[in-house]
Amino acid sequence: MSMETPVETFFQEEVGRAFRERGLLAGALTASYVANLLASYAAQPLDDTPLAFKMKEAIEASGHERRHCLRQIGDRSLFVSGFFGESLGRRLVDVDYYIEMGCTAYGTLAKTEKVFAAVGESFVGVFQELSERFETIVDALILVSQRTSLAQRSTDIVRLVERWQQTGSRFTARRLAAAGVMLPKDTRAQ
């Protein structure tokens, strides 16, 4: 049984709330997948390789490498569409491009027979649901983005959580609470 970090718990709650507000009846595994995706992007920089290059790489690859590339395309498209979609309107590549790439990547991933053997039936369903409901999920992520302003401060939140885990500082805990991060009492490092 794995313990969720405060950042993962925060995104689980935010994604669940946004899905409910948008009337999105997604599977629990899909909601969890999306929340974990957001937590992972909060902790790492965004890959800036153009999606068209990644898609070419996926088409030319086979097996595990192909699945990996398709998943990266879908994941990045979902994140960028939900958190940066509004700013893409002023660029050569707009949000529709990301939505199309994400739907295609997840749809292809769900149809790849080897995915079933590699990740199991439940994740095939997640990828299918992500493909079919991509735009609705993006809409929910826009709510999460607006509430958390994550696009501007994701690394700050991660740093604050890490500082709180190391020190137990009440000041840091108050700053996190003001940012919407609820900290369980027993997650601080001893």
C-alpha positions as CSV (number, residue, x, y, z in Angstrom):
1,M,0.0,0.0,0.0
2,S,1.6,3.3,-1.1
3,M,1.3,6.5,0.9
4,E,0.3,9.5,-1.1
5,T,2.3,12.7,-0.7
6,P,0.5,15.9,0.3
7,V,0.8,17.1,-3.3
8,E,-0.8,13.9,-4.6
9,T,-3.6,14.2,-2.0
10,F,-4.1,17.8,-2.9
11,F,-4.6,17.0,-6.6
12,Q,-6.8,14.0,-5.9
13,E,-9.1,16.3,-4.0
14,E,-9.0,19.1,-6.6
15,V,-9.5,16.8,-9.6
16,G,-12.4,15.1,-7.8
17,R,-14.0,18.4,-7.0
18,A,-13.5,19.8,-10.6
19,F,-15.0,16.6,-12.1
20,R,-18.0,16.8,-9.9
21,E,-18.5,20.5,-10.7
22,R,-18.4,19.8,-14.4
23,G,-20.7,16.8,-14.1
24,L,-18.0,14.4,-15.3
25,L,-18.7,10.9,-14.2
26,A,-15.2,9.5,-14.9
27,G,-14.0,6.3,-13.5
28,A,-12.1,6.4,-10.2
29,L,-8.9,5.1,-11.9
30,T,-9.2,7.8,-14.6
31,A,-9.6,10.5,-11.9
32,S,-6.6,9.1,-10.0
33,Y,-4.5,8.9,-13.2
34,V,-5.3,12.6,-13.9
35,A,-4.5,13.7,-10.4
36,N,-1.2,11.8,-10.4
37,L,-0.4,13.3,-13.8
38,L,-0.8,16.8,-12.3
39,A,1.3,15.9,-9.2
40,S,4.1,14.7,-11.5
41,Y,4.1,17.8,-13.6
42,A,4.2,19.9,-10.4
43,A,7.5,18.3,-9.5
44,Q,9.2,18.3,-12.9
45,P,9.8,20.7,-15.8
46,L,7.6,20.4,-18.9
47,D,9.4,18.7,-21.8
48,D,9.5,21.2,-24.7
49,T,10.0,18.7,-27.6
50,P,7.4,19.5,-30.2
51,L,4.5,17.0,-30.1
52,A,4.8,16.4,-33.9
53,F,8.4,15.2,-33.3
54,K,7.1,12.9,-30.5
55,M,4.3,11.6,-32.7
56,K,6.9,10.8,-35.4
57,E,9.0,9.0,-32.9
58,A,5.9,7.0,-31.7
59,I,5.0,6.1,-35.3
60,E,8.5,4.9,-36.0
61,A,8.9,3.0,-32.7
62,S,7.5,-0.3,-31.6
63,G,6.6,-2.1,-28.5
64,H,7.3,-0.4,-25.2
65,E,9.0,2.7,-26.7
66,R,5.9,3.3,-28.9
67,R,3.5,3.0,-25.8
68,H,5.8,5.3,-23.8
69,C,5.8,8.0,-26.5
70,L,2.1,7.9,-27.0
71,R,1.5,8.2,-23.3
72,Q,3.9,11.1,-23.1
73,I,2.0,12.8,-25.9
74,G,-1.4,12.2,-24.3
75,D,-0.2,13.3,-20.8
76,R,1.5,16.5,-22.0
77,S,-1.4,17.4,-24.3
78,L,-3.8,17.0,-21.4
79,F,-1.7,19.1,-19.0
80,V,-0.9,21.9,-21.5
81,S,-4.5,22.1,-22.7
82,G,-5.9,22.3,-19.1
83,F,-3.3,24.6,-17.6
84,F,-2.1,26.7,-20.5
85,G,-4.9,26.4,-23.1
86,E,-6.0,30.0,-22.8
87,S,-2.5,31.3,-23.5
88,L,-2.2,29.1,-26.6
89,G,-4.7,31.2,-28.5
90,R,-1.9,33.7,-29.3
91,R,0.5,31.1,-30.7
92,L,0.9,29.4,-34.0
93,V,-0.1,26.0,-32.4
94,D,-3.3,26.5,-30.5
95,V,-5.2,24.4,-27.9
96,D,-7.1,22.5,-30.6
97,Y,-3.8,21.1,-31.8
98,Y,-3.0,19.8,-28.3
99,I,-6.6,18.4,-27.9
100,E,-6.3,16.5,-31.2
101,M,-2.9,15.2,-30.4
102,G,-4.0,14.1,-26.9
103,C,-7.1,12.4,-28.2
104,T,-5.2,10.6,-30.9
105,A,-2.4,9.5,-28.6
106,Y,-4.7,8.1,-25.9
107,G,-7.0,6.5,-28.5
108,T,-4.2,4.8,-30.2
109,L,-2.7,3.7,-26.9
110,A,-6.1,2.2,-25.9
111,K,-6.3,0.3,-29.2
112,T,-2.8,-1.1,-29.0
113,E,-3.2,-4.8,-28.1
114,K,0.2,-4.9,-26.4
115,V,-1.0,-2.3,-23.9
116,F,-3.4,-4.8,-22.5
117,A,-0.6,-7.2,-21.8
118,A,1.7,-4.5,-20.5
119,V,-0.6,-2.5,-18.2
120,G,-3.8,-4.5,-17.8
121,E,-7.4,-4.1,-18.8
122,S,-8.0,-1.3,-16.3
123,F,-5.5,1.1,-17.9
124,V,-6.8,0.4,-21.4
125,G,-10.1,1.7,-20.1
126,V,-8.4,4.7,-18.6
127,F,-6.7,5.6,-21.9
128,Q,-10.0,5.0,-23.8
129,E,-11.9,7.3,-21.4
130,L,-9.2,9.9,-21.6
131,S,-9.5,9.8,-25.4
132,E,-13.3,10.0,-25.5
133,R,-13.7,12.6,-22.8
134,F,-10.5,14.6,-23.4
135,E,-12.2,18.0,-23.9
136,T,-14.4,17.6,-20.9
137,I,-11.4,16.6,-18.8
138,V,-9.5,19.6,-20.1
139,D,-12.5,21.8,-19.0
140,A,-12.2,20.3,-15.5
141,L,-8.5,21.0,-15.4
142,I,-9.1,24.6,-16.3
143,L,-11.1,24.8,-13.1
144,V,-8.2,23.2,-11.1
145,S,-5.8,25.7,-12.8
146,Q,-7.9,28.7,-12.0
147,R,-8.3,27.7,-8.3
148,T,-4.7,26.8,-7.7
149,S,-2.8,29.1,-10.1
150,L,-0.5,26.1,-10.5
151,A,0.8,27.3,-13.8
152,Q,2.6,30.0,-11.9
153,R,3.6,28.4,-8.6
154,S,3.7,24.6,-8.9
155,T,7.4,24.4,-8.1
156,D,6.9,26.8,-5.2
157,I,4.2,24.5,-3.7
158,V,6.5,21.5,-4.1
159,R,9.3,23.3,-2.4
160,L,7.1,24.4,0.4
161,V,5.7,20.9,1.0
162,E,9.3,19.5,1.1
163,R,10.4,22.3,3.5
164,W,7.4,21.5,5.7
165,Q,8.1,17.8,5.6
166,Q,11.7,18.5,6.7
167,T,11.1,21.1,9.3
168,G,7.4,20.9,10.4
169,S,7.4,24.7,10.3
170,R,4.0,26.2,11.3
171,F,4.7,29.2,9.1
172,T,5.3,27.0,6.0
173,A,2.1,25.0,6.9
174,R,0.1,28.3,7.0
175,R,1.5,29.3,3.6
176,L,0.5,25.9,2.2
177,A,-2.9,26.2,3.7
178,A,-3.3,29.6,2.1
179,A,-2.4,28.0,-1.3
180,G,-5.1,25.3,-0.8
181,V,-2.8,22.4,0.2
182,M,-4.2,20.5,3.2
183,L,-1.4,18.7,5.1
184,P,-2.1,15.5,7.0
185,K,-0.5,15.7,10.4
186,D,1.3,12.3,10.0
187,T,3.1,13.0,6.7
188,R,5.9,15.1,8.0
189,A,9.4,13.5,7.9
190,Q,10.7,12.6,11.3
